[in-house]
Amino acid sequence: MDGGDEGVVVAPMGDESMCSNGGAVDDPRRPPASSGKAAAGGGEQMDLEAYVALYTGRTRVSRLLFIAERCGNEGMQLEALRMAHDEIKKGEDSHLYREVIAKIGGRLGPLYALDQTWVDMVDRRAEARKEKLENELNSYKTNLIKESIRMGFNDLADFFYAHGQLGDAFKNFVRTRDYCTSSKHISQMCLNVILVGIELGQFMHVSNYVSKAEQAPEQVDPVTHSKLRCAAGLAYLETKKYKLAARKFLETGPELGNNYTDVIAQQDVATYGGLCALASFDRTELKNKVIDNINFRNFLELVPEVRELINDFYASRYASCLEYLENLKPNLLLDIHLHDHVETLYTDIRHKAIIQYTHPFISVDLHTMAGAFKTSVAGLEKELEALITDDKIQARIDSHNKILYARHADQRNATFQRVLQTGVEFERDVRAMLMRANLIKQESILRAARKL
Amino acid sequence: MAPVRMESVQAVVAHIQALSGSHEEVADLHSLLKQSEGALRSRAARLGPFLHQLDPSAHTLGYLFLLEAYSSRPISREQDEKFLPFIAGFINSCSAEQIRLAPEKFISVCKSFKDQVMQLQVPIQGITPLRTAIRKLQTSSEQLTTLHSDYLLLCLLAKFYKAGLSILDDDIFEVDQPRDHFLYCYYGGMINIGLKRFRKALECLHNVVTAPMDALSVIAVEAYKKYILVSLILNGQVPPFPKYTSSTAQRNLKRHTQPYIDLANCYATGTFSELEACIQTNLEKFQSDSNVGLVKQVLSSLYKHNIQRLTQTYLTLSLQDIANAAQLKTPNDAEMHVLQMIQDGEISASINQKDGMASFYEDPEQYKTCGMIGPIDSFIQRLMELSKKLSSLDEQISCDLAHLTRIRKELPRLD
């Protein structure tokens, strides 16, 4: 990944603004940690090398491939594919290798064409190794030594994992469960299963095994604890339970460090946790659990944009908050876990902001408000209308003078209305009920008569 | 009673004339008449002149038996025309006490009367006599007779909906025949629809749909179709089946009413063009169900619901915006709709023509006037009556022998 490659990359990108970004990873002014998510200007693309540097293991490749698929920009796509290719070549997954080669389709020159000899070699080696591992496992099984059997399964699973046979890897990791003797083994087993589960996108298993690991009688070490929190957060995120996801991410301890990079980076914890919290927490919760949370502050420091936007939100500087969000959006859409949820989270956050904005006022000038939210008056009116219809804001719009008036429900009138309404319903229901009771009675009499 | 061998009709008539005084006499006469039923029927065609010898108000029971036999034979058309006022006269002057001794005879007479009215296509002539008949047959206004549905049918055919109300406004709790109940509620729903009393109509149709049933009936299917349409017109949505609905209905009704379900789904999206397209594709089905009129009302109710929703969110809104939001073509259309809705009391608003703005107000009712207290008070009284009835029914059931035996049988299983 040095000078030689650079030439290949730059060529297809032509005159795009990206070409200067190639070496940004060495740029001393930006710590690599934060630049991964950084997007100083709206149009600027993410810095792939810095981004990928945050991760290790398979997730690196999956993330690159995901970006290649979603970015919709040929230069970036090829860059991502190139890096994925280099990454795969270091490993032993020949299947994935063929896939990537097919995706590149010869667009990156002869260096990135199918290397059949490599594939054959890898496949041959894999075959031999698999046989060896299976033989070993069988002999362990005949000897009935628990620990060895567990190791045997683990080795086999590791092997499958490295070769991209995730389903088999998953099965073998699960099989070690019967041979676990200490709580350490159990948490190890759970973490393995969770890792493969996340790769496979089977978040049901992930949350299952998180709770299994948490039930372990002995206290798990802080690193494992943090890992489990992250995994649980991801599982909740995937099932759209944003509030629970936010809680889990916020509980993640600083011990996580760079220990879980084969799944999640610290920056991700900050982004996921921050956005989910914004979308689902109320003001006090936001203050207590996010802003005043010392543990989480460490994570937030890594992604200053998210920190800023949370503070802006809390301080009601919505325009700047929304601007940060807009800038983050293109990158978040390329995130393998968050992409599906970005729109929902953004709408939720926006709605929250609008509700919070209108809350303290009796009347609000729509022009001012539209300015605060960087939108047009007509657009704002539509948003407000939707929120009022959903009963999230108690107000009505004076469209003539462009003013929003809070609506203070008259308790007495509302009670009268409700009482009358309930009365009408009660009368109707009781009548229908009496009628039905009589019908049933009549029927049973008829039936009895028929029997006689 | 061996000696009474009703050889001739004349003898019967003599008995009738002799035995129509006291209560016991009438009871004797009833058993005599029952024995001679066959004889009367065989001479049905020649009974006409004998009827004139009897007085319908004094000799009601005998008259009824003769009349029933007389009207059960096939009648020619020209006889019909004379026959109608004849039966009507009887219904008017007969004694309620005596007809209740032989209700099935009376019902049969009224049925053939109804059939002839319909045959002659003069349903309006049958309305008043049948109403009298119902009142005379009923022991209380809570009882549902078989004649109820016939009466409502005549009202519908005559398009004289108001006449139906006098019967529909009674609270019905006693039902002899489940089928009567289905028809009564279904026709009742249609009459209320005719009068645009949709709330009442919905209640009637609801009763049909949720009534206990073992097998699906055509009446229930037709009622559910109308139930969907009326729900849309009134509330803009179709509520799910309440849990007391019979499982037969829950399982099968939707299957038989697919075009209507589609219509409701389309309605939920709130877009006018889609709804119109949906109606067009199913138009034939609606036509064959003769529900096109209602479907059209559903379509125009979409405007109303859209405008009503605006009143919840806006204090003032330009007519242009109303037109956009409600998918009307021009601001003038919007103005007309808003105006109509103000007139109908569906929204409280005013239109400022100079600026082209409509202002919406909160419900002006403050619940402070005597005019409000009166109805509320009577409402409370009514509800108290109802709950009394409910608790008495509950008592009755908990003392009911059959119910208790069944409970006892099931108790060990519950333990």
Interface residues (C-beta under 8 A of the other chain):
Chain A: L384 E385 I388 T389 R396 I397 D398 S399 H400 N401 Y405 R412 N413 F416 Q417 L420 G423 F426 E427 R428 V430 R431 A432 M433 L434 M435 R436 A437 N438 L439 I440 Q442 E443 S444 A448
Chain B: D171 I172 F173 E174 V175 D176 Q177 P178 H181 E203 H206 N207 T210 A211 P212 Y244 R309 Q312 T313 Y314 L315 T316 L317 S318 D321 D355 M357 S359 F360 D363 E365 Q366 Y367 I376 F379 I380 R382 L383 L386 S387 K389 L390 L393 I397 A402
